[in-house]
């Protein structure tokens, strides 16, 4: 999976600690077959189409290894986890995520807001 360099200027990153709920805690991310992929770190949003495109998952053990995992995902509040609709949880198949290459999502900023304030 590759992201066009133009996408990194259009897409925005929203860290889980900036979410208002329900994903404010560190949720585990699991694949459909039941394998743990890592922890949820945030979402990558496309403001132009008003949708989240990827979740950011840290699959590293000692050092961070942030990867983009395509959506959809299902939230399981009972077990405090996200389940992604993928078959193979091989992290090397996903693009490494570097937050410095993406704008930070800010709902109060017209350039990244999904619903900019009306004039």
N, C-alpha and C positions, 0 to 999 in steps of 0.2 A: 504494500500500500504506500503510495507516494502522494504528497500534497504539493500541488503547484506552488512555487514561490509567491505567486500573486495571491494565493489563498491566505498565506500567513499575514499579509497586510490587511486583508478583509476580515478574517476571522478574529475573534477575541477570546481570551482566556478568563474564566471566572473560577477562582480558587474556592475550595469547599469552605474555608473559614469565612468567606464573604457571603455565603449563602444564608438566607434567612430561615430555611427549613424545607423539608425535613432532613436534608443531607448535611447538616452542620457538623455532625460527628464523623469520625473516621470509620467508614463502612468498609467491610470486606467486599471484594468483587469476585464473583464466581462465574464459571462457564456453565453452560447448560448441562454438561455431563457430570458436573459436581466438583471439578477441580478449582482450587483457589488460585486466582490470578494476582492478587495483591490488594492494596488499599486504594480507595477512592480519594483522589486529590483535587478534582475539579471537573469542569466541563469546558469544551471549546464550542463557542456559539457563532453562528452566522447571522448577524443582525439584519442583513438584507432580506433574508427569508424568514426571519423570526423563529429560528429553530436551533436547538443544540445539535451538533453534528457528531461529536466524539465525547467520550469521557476520558479523563486522564487517570491512569492507574499506575501506582508505584509497585512494581514487582520485585524490587531489590531487597536483599536480605540485610547486608551491612551498609551498602551504599545505595543511594536512590537510583532507581532505574525507571524513569517515567516514560510511559508509552501511551499513544493514542489508540483507543479501542473504539471501533465504530458502534454507533447506536443501532438498534434499540436496546434498552436495558429495563429490567423490571425491579422495582423497589420492594423488598420484603422487610417490613418494619418489625415483624415479630422476631426475625433472626438477625436484624441489623445488618442486612447485606443487599447488594445489587447483583442481579443475575443478567448476564449479557447473552444475547442470542448468537453465540458462536459455538462451533463444534470443537475446534482445536485451539487450546489455550497456549500455543507456542508464542512466547513474547517476541521472539526474533522476527515474526511475521508482521509486527506492527511497527510503525514509525516511532523512533525516539522522539520524545517531546522536550523541547527547550522553551521554557516560558518567555525567555528574552526575545524570541522571534515573533511573539504574538502580542497584540495590544491587550491591555488589561480591560476587561469589561467593566463599564461604569454606567449604571442605569441613569445617572444624573447628567451624563455627558451626551449631547446630541450626536456625536460622531460614533458612539458605540451603543447608544440606547436602542432597544428593540422598538419601543414606542416613544419617539421623541415628543417633547411637549408641543402642544398645538399653539399656534400664534394667535 
